[in-house]
Amino acid sequence: MSDMSSIGRRVRTRRSAREWQRLICEQADSGMGQGEFCRQRGLATSSFRNWKRRLEASASPTEDTIGSAFVELTAREPDTGSDVEVELELGSGVVLRVRRR
């Protein structure tokens, strides 16, 4: 005799942050909207959105995420007597300052 009470109910699955990150990347690569992707995968859209927001907020730059964002800078000698200052805004409130006096 089968248990009929579970028919039509979603089975809760605990996923790690790494698993959610993989699913978020798959959705982005799929060309599908979040709703459609979640329906096809049996995911709660609210959980998907919450994890996406959580992972984006805690993301720190890695080689994978910034590998194509490098810009070549060419240094040149400053005029005599002038100070050199370079300031780069890296996002998330991070600023890199290089000074030569």
Rosetta blueprint (number, residue, H / E / L):
1 M L
2 S L
3 D L
4 M H
5 S H
6 S H
7 I L
8 G L
9 R L
10 R L
11 V L
12 R L
13 T L
14 R L
15 R L
16 S L
17 A H
18 R H
19 E H
20 W H
21 Q H
22 R H
23 L H
24 I H
25 C H
26 E H
27 Q H
28 A H
29 D H
30 S H
31 G L
32 M L
33 G L
34 Q H
35 G H
36 E H
37 F H
38 C H
39 R H
40 Q H
41 R H
42 G L
43 L L
44 A L
45 T H
46 S H
47 S H
48 F H
49 R H
50 N H
51 W H
52 K H
53 R H
54 R H
55 L H
56 E H
57 A H
58 S H
59 A L
60 S L
61 P L
62 T L
63 E H
64 D H
65 T H
66 I H
67 G L
68 S L
69 A L
70 F L
71 V L
72 E L
73 L L
74 T L
75 A L
76 R L
77 E L
78 P L
79 D L
80 T L
81 G L
82 S L
83 D L
84 V E
85 E E
86 V E
87 E E
88 L E
89 E E
90 L E
91 G E
92 S L
93 G L
94 V E
95 V E
96 L E
97 R E
98 V E
99 R E
100 R E
101 R L
